[in-house]
Structures are given as C-alpha cells and as structure tokens.
Amino acid sequence: MKSKKRAVNVFVHVLLAILVVIWVIPIIWVFMTSLRLEPGSYCKTFFPEHLTLNNYKTLFTNTAVFNFPRWFGNTFIVAVFTCVLSTFYLVSIAFCMSRLRFKARKTYLNVALILGMFPGFMSMIALYYIMKGIGLINGVLKLVALVLIYSGGSGIIQFYVAKGFFDTIPKSIDEAAYVDGATKWHCFSKIILPLSSPIVVYTVFTSFMAPWVDFILAKVIIGTDAKYYTVAIGLWNMLEKENIQKWYTMFAAGAICVSIPLAILFVVSQRYYQEGLSGAVKG
C-alpha cells in the first residue's frame, strides 16, 4: 500500500510539473517576444537573437498611431470604479440573501440563477441601445456606460459564492450583535465583513479583472473612437494586417504591461486572503 501511495504521489507531482511547464512556456514566449529586436510576427528561434527594451519605450512614447498610455488609463479608471461598485453590490446582495427572510426570496434566487445561465453577449446589442437612449454613447460617457454595465452585470456565480460563504458564518453572531443594540448595517460592516475577507478579496479581484481583460462589450460600446479605447481593443488593433509587421513586438510588450496590475493586485490581496482565513478559523 505504501509503495502504491508513493507511486501515485510521484505521478501527481510529475503531472503537475508538466502542467506548470505548459502554463509557463507561453508567458516566457510573450516576454521574450517583447524584448525581440527583429520586427514582425515570425521568428525562427524561440529565444530572440537580439534583445532590446525599445519596444517598451516605443509603446509609451510613440502615441501618434497607438496611444497605449491613454488606453491604459481608460482601462484602469473603468476597472477601479467597476471593482468598487461590483464588490459593494455583490457583497450587499449576498448578505441580504443569506441573512434576511422576505417574500419572493427563493423566487429571486431561482430567477437570478436561471438568468446567470445565459451568456452575457446575448444582451450586448440591447445594452448598447439602452446606453444610447439615455445619452451615454458620447465622448467620455462611454467609459461611464462601461462602468455601469460591468457593475450592474456582476456575475451571478460570484453572488452565489459570496452567499454560500456568508451562510457558513453562525447566525448567533448576528443575534448577539442585535442584542447589544447593533443595527443590520453595523452587523454587516463591523462583524460579517471582517470575517468574510477571503470572499471579499475574491470578489475584488474578479471584479477588477473582468473589465481589465474584456474585449467584446468594450468594442460594442466604444466602437471606433480610439480616444476611449481600452487596452484590449487597442492591442487587438495592433494585430491587424496593416499594423502587425511593425507593431507585433510592441503588442507583446503591451501584453506584459497589462498583466502587471493583475499580478500586483493578486500578490497584495493574497495576504489579506490568508489573514481572513486564519481570522475566520479563530472566530
């Protein structure tokens, strides 16, 4: 039995090592491409023969054709506001569905679950005309429209995950707080949220990442107005036939730059996630 268990462990470790290599190779390739001196999308070697940092310099300084710094700023603003609003929406609704009892509660949960099964792109044209009807498809208001859509369309799955987490927190804690004179808002903000930092951190990360990497909805709302492009739309334009020969290595550099905020957010939030788990266990 011990030998079989050891063989299984070795197999699992080998399999995980292979998966890690498969996962890391594309990232290394994109990073090396961003440092490649030779232009174009084709290279006969995996590692470039000549390395340079000019691709990053060109990406941020040559803004006449592709204004990457502006796209980066647009995306960051949309992602931050979406993250704040979506987190507040999701966590608040999850708390209400977990702690409060009212008529049509189960009906609402069932309807929300059914609606969440439909892919989001089915409603994009309707959303475009709704935003157009209320005048949010003009100039900088396009970014406001993106924030409203991303925030209002926060994932049903995330809401159910947050509700499931709140369900695991004993309701006796709420009752003790109410006996001491706490309101529902105090119970939510001062007691439940500190115990729920893992799910809050998860919601923050996913809410920030969704608008940061989205292409389809942003393209539908923004259209061809390059001034308000997000990084996903801008980088996609670099791959068009007339641009790919000159801008392909800059596209790779942009892909690396786009991943940096997500990596920083993950590293920072990981600490709070671990602290929240330990705090919940102690509680």
Contacts in CASP RR format, 6 or more apart in sequence:
PFRMAT RR
TARGET T0000
AUTHOR 0000-0000-0000
METHOD contacts of the structure
MODEL  1
MKSKKRAVNVFVHVLLAILVVIWVIPIIWVFMTSLRLEPGSYCKTFFPEH
LTLNNYKTLFTNTAVFNFPRWFGNTFIVAVFTCVLSTFYLVSIAFCMSRL
RFKARKTYLNVALILGMFPGFMSMIALYYIMKGIGLINGVLKLVALVLIY
SGGSGIIQFYVAKGFFDTIPKSIDEAAYVDGATKWHCFSKIILPLSSPIV
VYTVFTSFMAPWVDFILAKVIIGTDAKYYTVAIGLWNMLEKENIQKWYTM
FAAGAICVSIPLAILFVVSQRYYQEGLSGAVKG
29 46 0 8 1.000
30 252 0 8 1.000
30 255 0 8 1.000
30 256 0 8 1.000
31 252 0 8 1.000
31 256 0 8 1.000
32 46 0 8 1.000
32 47 0 8 1.000
32 48 0 8 1.000
33 43 0 8 1.000
33 48 0 8 1.000
33 248 0 8 1.000
33 249 0 8 1.000
33 252 0 8 1.000
34 55 0 8 1.000
34 56 0 8 1.000
34 249 0 8 1.000
34 252 0 8 1.000
34 253 0 8 1.000
34 254 0 8 1.000
34 255 0 8 1.000
34 256 0 8 1.000
35 48 0 8 1.000
35 51 0 8 1.000
35 52 0 8 1.000
35 53 0 8 1.000
35 55 0 8 1.000
36 43 0 8 1.000
36 48 0 8 1.000
36 50 0 8 1.000
36 51 0 8 1.000
36 52 0 8 1.000
36 55 0 8 1.000
36 249 0 8 1.000
36 252 0 8 1.000
37 48 0 8 1.000
37 49 0 8 1.000
37 50 0 8 1.000
37 51 0 8 1.000
37 52 0 8 1.000
37 54 0 8 1.000
38 48 0 8 1.000
38 49 0 8 1.000
38 50 0 8 1.000
38 249 0 8 1.000
39 245 0 8 1.000
39 246 0 8 1.000
39 248 0 8 1.000
39 249 0 8 1.000
40 244 0 8 1.000
40 245 0 8 1.000
40 246 0 8 1.000
40 248 0 8 1.000
40 249 0 8 1.000
41 244 0 8 1.000
41 245 0 8 1.000
41 248 0 8 1.000
55 249 0 8 1.000
55 250 0 8 1.000
55 252 0 8 1.000
55 253 0 8 1.000
56 253 0 8 1.000
56 257 0 8 1.000
58 250 0 8 1.000
59 66 0 8 1.000
59 68 0 8 1.000
59 250 0 8 1.000
59 253 0 8 1.000
59 254 0 8 1.000
59 257 0 8 1.000
60 68 0 8 1.000
60 69 0 8 1.000
63 69 0 8 1.000
63 70 0 8 1.000
65 243 0 8 1.000
66 234 0 8 1.000
66 237 0 8 1.000
66 238 0 8 1.000
66 243 0 8 1.000
66 247 0 8 1.000
66 250 0 8 1.000
67 226 0 8 1.000
67 227 0 8 1.000
67 229 0 8 1.000
68 231 0 8 1.000
68 234 0 8 1.000
68 250 0 8 1.000
68 254 0 8 1.000
68 257 0 8 1.000
70 227 0 8 1.000
70 229 0 8 1.000
71 229 0 8 1.000
71 230 0 8 1.000
71 231 0 8 1.000
71 233 0 8 1.000
71 234 0 8 1.000
72 231 0 8 1.000
72 257 0 8 1.000
72 258 0 8 1.000
74 143 0 8 1.000
74 228 0 8 1.000
74 229 0 8 1.000
74 230 0 8 1.000
74 231 0 8 1.000
75 211 0 8 1.000
75 212 0 8 1.000
75 230 0 8 1.000
75 231 0 8 1.000
75 232 0 8 1.000
76 261 0 8 1.000
77 143 0 8 1.000
78 143 0 8 1.000
78 146 0 8 1.000
78 147 0 8 1.000
78 150 0 8 1.000
78 211 0 8 1.000
78 230 0 8 1.000
79 208 0 8 1.000
79 209 0 8 1.000
79 211 0 8 1.000
79 212 0 8 1.000
79 261 0 8 1.000
80 208 0 8 1.000
81 147 0 8 1.000
81 151 0 8 1.000
82 146 0 8 1.000
82 147 0 8 1.000
82 150 0 8 1.000
82 151 0 8 1.000
82 207 0 8 1.000
82 208 0 8 1.000
82 210 0 8 1.000
82 211 0 8 1.000
83 204 0 8 1.000
83 207 0 8 1.000
83 208 0 8 1.000
85 147 0 8 1.000
85 151 0 8 1.000
85 152 0 8 1.000
86 150 0 8 1.000
86 151 0 8 1.000
86 152 0 8 1.000
86 153 0 8 1.000
86 154 0 8 1.000
86 203 0 8 1.000
86 207 0 8 1.000
86 210 0 8 1.000
87 200 0 8 1.000
87 203 0 8 1.000
87 204 0 8 1.000
87 207 0 8 1.000
89 151 0 8 1.000
89 152 0 8 1.000
89 154 0 8 1.000
90 154 0 8 1.000
90 155 0 8 1.000
90 158 0 8 1.000
90 159 0 8 1.000
90 162 0 8 1.000
90 203 0 8 1.000
90 207 0 8 1.000
91 162 0 8 1.000
91 193 0 8 1.000
91 196 0 8 1.000
91 199 0 8 1.000
91 200 0 8 1.000
91 203 0 8 1.000
92 188 0 8 1.000
93 159 0 8 1.000
94 159 0 8 1.000
94 160 0 8 1.000
94 162 0 8 1.000
94 163 0 8 1.000
94 164 0 8 1.000
94 165 0 8 1.000
94 166 0 8 1.000
95 166 0 8 1.000
95 188 0 8 1.000
95 192 0 8 1.000
97 105 0 8 1.000
97 108 0 8 1.000
97 109 0 8 1.000
97 159 0 8 1.000
97 163 0 8 1.000
98 163 0 8 1.000
98 164 0 8 1.000
98 166 0 8 1.000
98 167 0 8 1.000
99 166 0 8 1.000
99 171 0 8 1.000
99 174 0 8 1.000
99 184 0 8 1.000
99 192 0 8 1.000
112 156 0 8 1.000
112 159 0 8 1.000
113 156 0 8 1.000
113 160 0 8 1.000
115 156 0 8 1.000
116 155 0 8 1.000
116 156 0 8 1.000
116 157 0 8 1.000
121 216 0 8 1.000
121 217 0 8 1.000
124 216 0 8 1.000
124 217 0 8 1.000
124 220 0 8 1.000
125 220 0 8 1.000
127 149 0 8 1.000
127 217 0 8 1.000
127 220 0 8 1.000
127 221 0 8 1.000
128 137 0 8 1.000
128 220 0 8 1.000
128 221 0 8 1.000
131 137 0 8 1.000
131 145 0 8 1.000
131 148 0 8 1.000
131 149 0 8 1.000
131 221 0 8 1.000
135 141 0 8 1.000
136 142 0 8 1.000
136 144 0 8 1.000
136 145 0 8 1.000
136 148 0 8 1.000
137 145 0 8 1.000
137 221 0 8 1.000
139 225 0 8 1.000
139 227 0 8 1.000
139 228 0 8 1.000
140 228 0 8 1.000
142 221 0 8 1.000
142 222 0 8 1.000
142 225 0 8 1.000
142 228 0 8 1.000
143 228 0 8 1.000
145 221 0 8 1.000
146 211 0 8 1.000
146 217 0 8 1.000
146 218 0 8 1.000
146 221 0 8 1.000
146 222 0 8 1.000
146 230 0 8 1.000
147 211 0 8 1.000
149 217 0 8 1.000
149 221 0 8 1.000
150 207 0 8 1.000
150 210 0 8 1.000
150 211 0 8 1.000
150 214 0 8 1.000
150 217 0 8 1.000
154 207 0 8 1.000
158 202 0 8 1.000
158 203 0 8 1.000
158 206 0 8 1.000
158 207 0 8 1.000
161 199 0 8 1.000
161 202 0 8 1.000
162 196 0 8 1.000
162 199 0 8 1.000
162 203 0 8 1.000
165 196 0 8 1.000
165 198 0 8 1.000
165 199 0 8 1.000
166 192 0 8 1.000
166 196 0 8 1.000
166 199 0 8 1.000
169 192 0 8 1.000
169 195 0 8 1.000
169 196 0 8 1.000
169 280 0 8 1.000
173 191 0 8 1.000
173 192 0 8 1.000
173 195 0 8 1.000
174 187 0 8 1.000
174 191 0 8 1.000
174 192 0 8 1.000
177 186 0 8 1.000
177 187 0 8 1.000
177 190 0 8 1.000
177 191 0 8 1.000
178 187 0 8 1.000
182 190 0 8 1.000
182 191 0 8 1.000
193 200 0 8 1.000
195 276 0 8 1.000
195 279 0 8 1.000
195 280 0 8 1.000
195 283 0 8 1.000
196 280 0 8 1.000
197 272 0 8 1.000
197 273 0 8 1.000
197 275 0 8 1.000
197 276 0 8 1.000
197 280 0 8 1.000
198 273 0 8 1.000
198 276 0 8 1.000
198 277 0 8 1.000
198 280 0 8 1.000
201 269 0 8 1.000
201 272 0 8 1.000
201 273 0 8 1.000
202 273 0 8 1.000
204 265 0 8 1.000
204 269 0 8 1.000
205 265 0 8 1.000
205 266 0 8 1.000
205 269 0 8 1.000
208 262 0 8 1.000
208 265 0 8 1.000
209 262 0 8 1.000
211 218 0 8 1.000
211 230 0 8 1.000
212 231 0 8 1.000
212 258 0 8 1.000
212 261 0 8 1.000
212 262 0 8 1.000
213 232 0 8 1.000
213 258 0 8 1.000
214 230 0 8 1.000
214 232 0 8 1.000
215 232 0 8 1.000
215 233 0 8 1.000
215 236 0 8 1.000
218 229 0 8 1.000
218 230 0 8 1.000
218 232 0 8 1.000
218 233 0 8 1.000
219 233 0 8 1.000
222 228 0 8 1.000
222 229 0 8 1.000
222 230 0 8 1.000
222 233 0 8 1.000
226 234 0 8 1.000
226 237 0 8 1.000
229 237 0 8 1.000
231 254 0 8 1.000
231 258 0 8 1.000
235 251 0 8 1.000
235 254 0 8 1.000
235 255 0 8 1.000
235 258 0 8 1.000
237 243 0 8 1.000
238 244 0 8 1.000
238 247 0 8 1.000
238 248 0 8 1.000
238 250 0 8 1.000
238 251 0 8 1.000
239 247 0 8 1.000
239 248 0 8 1.000
239 251 0 8 1.000
244 251 0 8 1.000
END
